[in-house]
Amino acid sequence: MKTTPVLVAAAAALAVSAQSLADTIISNSPGNDGTQTAGINDGTRTKGMGFTMPGGLDYTLDLVSLRLDITTTDVSPLVEIYSDAGGVPGSSLTTLINPGSFALGINDYAFTPSGAFTLEAGQSYWVVASSTLGTYSWKASSPSETPVGMATHLGATFGAYPPSSSSSILTTYFVDATVVPAPGSLALLGLAGLAVRRRR
């Protein structure tokens, strides 16, 4: 088939394009580790950072990175993605996988989804941090650094789980995600694969 090389080339271009579309959705990282911080424990002190996805494309969540100050290794942070309920965290949508190992001091920690989780275009979400064991601090910059990126900053909250009181402390984090391929792109990849099989 004369069109086979064209389809194969298109499929290759799409594959490269998909790899390059992994993006930082929102971030105020690395921050400056200023005097502002959010002390977090197992229920009475929890923190939320909200963002609103841009319109157009859905994204698959890759990771959420938080800048944490660990003062004891006997700690187990809990990080979840919440829906939005009028500018505060609504209900838990997914619990992210804890990295499992924490070193004393200030470091960035990546929390990852246990399965595919879609950040839908135009929807608002909250990153909510609490603890199942011990206490730790989620660092922030002084002066505050507002998160920016493809998404827009929605707000910050603090308080008992889930946090619903407005907070001026903008803790340091970033969200990475990969664009969900459009249906037409997937169809083209399928046609290219079929053409290669027929050629063989």
Phi, psi and omega in degrees: 000130182291336183277349184302310179303324180294315180296318179297316179297320179295319179297318179297319179296321178294321180297316178296318180298318181298320179295326184279350184272001170297130190217157171275117184285315179204148184196144162230026179271148012273350182073182182238010178051048181287194185286341179284141180198159176244110177283128188237138174227201189273019175167325183270343179228100179229160188228141177231141173233123185253153177210155178243125181291149175289163175284165174109282188245146171275156179229146174266125183295130176261311180194160170237125181252129178243142177265108189244147173252111184258123181253350174210140181282352177274067185215149179218089178297146175241121181238128182230157170258125181249155169285171177258138178232078178068036177097008174221162177302134180264272180231152181290130179260325178198149176257129182275153181284126178292135179299339170091331182233130183230132180259150178296141180107192184261125179210163173269136180233131181264126175251129190240152179288148179282342178205183181297127177229125185262128170268108188279143180303133176080356182265156180253145183221162176232136168268116183245124180248130174220205181210143172259351179200126173075185181237155177202174179238139173262113188288156177219167180267154173228116359292168184301145174242115180287131177298140180225168178151204176297320176276167178247144180294131182260322181160179178225141180227164179206153177139196180295154186291131346282151187290129183231358179270135180300142182227143178269353182273116182261092184293155189274126180198168168211156180238125175251141180207163181241134182299141176279123182301142177292150180307323180296325179293318180295322179296320179296319177298320179295318178296320179296317178297319179296320180295321179296318179297318179295324181295326180290000000 
